[in-house]
């Protein structure tokens, strides 16, 4: 019984000291943090049963990482595929990200029309997702000032977007007119 108790304490001490590093390894193997925790726990349970078989405890990290890799592979193989065979293939669409980059470029350009104080409030509230109180503290202003500044800044951004949309539609119409005249 003493060896069993010693085994438990030895394993607990190892887990206590190496837990963060092992969790980082698990997070590299699976993208979801909750799945990474599950992966680590499963690997620890599997390793505990073989803890006495690891003669050189300095290799325990490598052993556990191999157990995590094998476990992740098992999970991947056991996943349910929701593919259904059909006679006709669906239309393939590939998102190359160009639309997202264009939207980001437009947003960065439009933010330039705001005053620096307005731009700071918009970025902290919507990009950094700070609360009104956090934004006020970060910028050294009252919460009321943050709210009113944000309201005016968003109204200005909407106005700018609308004017650019109207300009774009006018350009498209002019191009169509030129094409008709050329034909």
N, C-alpha and C positions, 0 to 999 in steps of 0.2 A: 504494500500500500504506500510505503514511503517513496518508492520510485515513481508510482503513479502520481502522487502528490507533487513530487519534484518535477515530473514531466509537465504537469499543469502549470506550476509556477514558472518554469523555464519558458514555456510557450507563451504564457501571459506576458512575461517580461519582454520577450521578443516582440510581440504584437504591440505592446505599449510603446516601445522605443522606435519601431519601424513603421507604425501605422500611417503616418503622413506620407512618407516616401512611397509606400505600397499603394496608397490611394492615388497618388499622382500617376503611378504606373498604370493603374486600372483606368484612370481618366484618359490616358493616351490610347487605350485599347477600345474604349467605347465612348461615343460622344455625349451621351446623357449622363449627368452626374449621379442620378439615382441608380441607373444601371451599373455605373462604375462601383458604387457602394455594394450593390448586390453581387457583382463579380468578385470583389475583394472578399466579402463574407463567405461566398461559396468556396473560393480558393482556400481561405483560412480553415474552413471546416474540413475540406479534403486533406489539407496539409497536417492538421492536428492528428489525424489517424496514423500518419506516417512520420511523425516528428522524431521518434526514436531512431528511425532508419536513416536520418540525415546525420551522418557521422561528423562531418565538418560543418558546424553551425554558421561559419562565415559564408557558406554557400546557400544559406537559407533564402536569401533574397532572390537569387537566381532560380532556386527551386520553385518558390512561390510565383515568380513571374511566369515560369513555364506552365504552372498549373493554371494561372489566369489565362494565358494564351490558349491552352487546350480547352478550357471551359468556354471561352468566348467562341472558339471554333465549333464546339458542340452546340452552343446556342444558335449560331448562325445556320448550321446544318438543320437544326430542328425548327427553324422559323416557318411560319405558314406563308406560303406564297399565295397571293390573291390574284393570280393570273388565271384567266379562263381562256381556253383555246377557242378561236372563232375562225370562220372562213375568210373574213375580210379583216385586213389590218387597219387599225385606227390611223387617222391622219397624224403623222409625226410632226411635232412642233418642238423646235429647239430654241430655248431662251438663251441668247448669247450675252445678255446683260447690257446690251447697248441702250435699251430703253431706260434701264435703271441708272446708267451713267449719265444719260441725257437729262433725266429728272434731277439728279444730284447737281449737275452743272447749272441747270436752270435755277434750282434753289439757291445755290451759292451766288449766282448772278443777281437774283432778286433780293437776297439778303443785303446786297450792297446798296440798295436804295434806302435802307433804314439808317437812322442816326445810330451812332455807336451804343448809346444807352439802350435803345430799343432792340438792337441786334443782340446785345448781351442778355437782355431779359428773355427774348425768344429762344436763344440757344440754351440757356440754363433751364428754362421751363419745359421746352419741348424736346430738345436734343439730349440734354443731360437728365431729363425727367425729374428735376428737383421740385419740391413743393413750393408754394408761394412763399412760405416762411423761410425756407432754406435759400431761395433766390434772393429774398430781401436781405437776409443776413450776409450772403456772399457779396452782394453789391452795395451794402451799407445804405439801404433805403427802407422805407416803411412798406408794409404789405399792401397798403392802399395804392402806393405809388407803383409797385410792381404790377398790380392788377390793371390800373389805368394805362400804364405804359404798354403792357401786353395787349390790351384791347385796341389801342391806337395802332400798334405795330402790326397786328394781324389784319386790321382793316386796311392798312396801307399795302400789305402784301397781297391781299385779295384784289385791291384796286389795280395794282401793278400786273398781277396775273391776268385779270380781265382785259386790260389794255393791250397786253402782249398777245392774248388770244385773238382779239379783234384785229391787231396788226397782222398776225399770221394768216388769218382768214382773208384779209384784203390782199396780201401777197399771193396767196393761192389763186384767188379770183383773177388777179392781174396776169399771172402766169397762164392760166387757162385762156384768157382773152387773147394774149399774145400768140398762143399756139393756134387758136382759131383763125386769127388774122394771117398767120404765116401759111396756113393750109389753104 
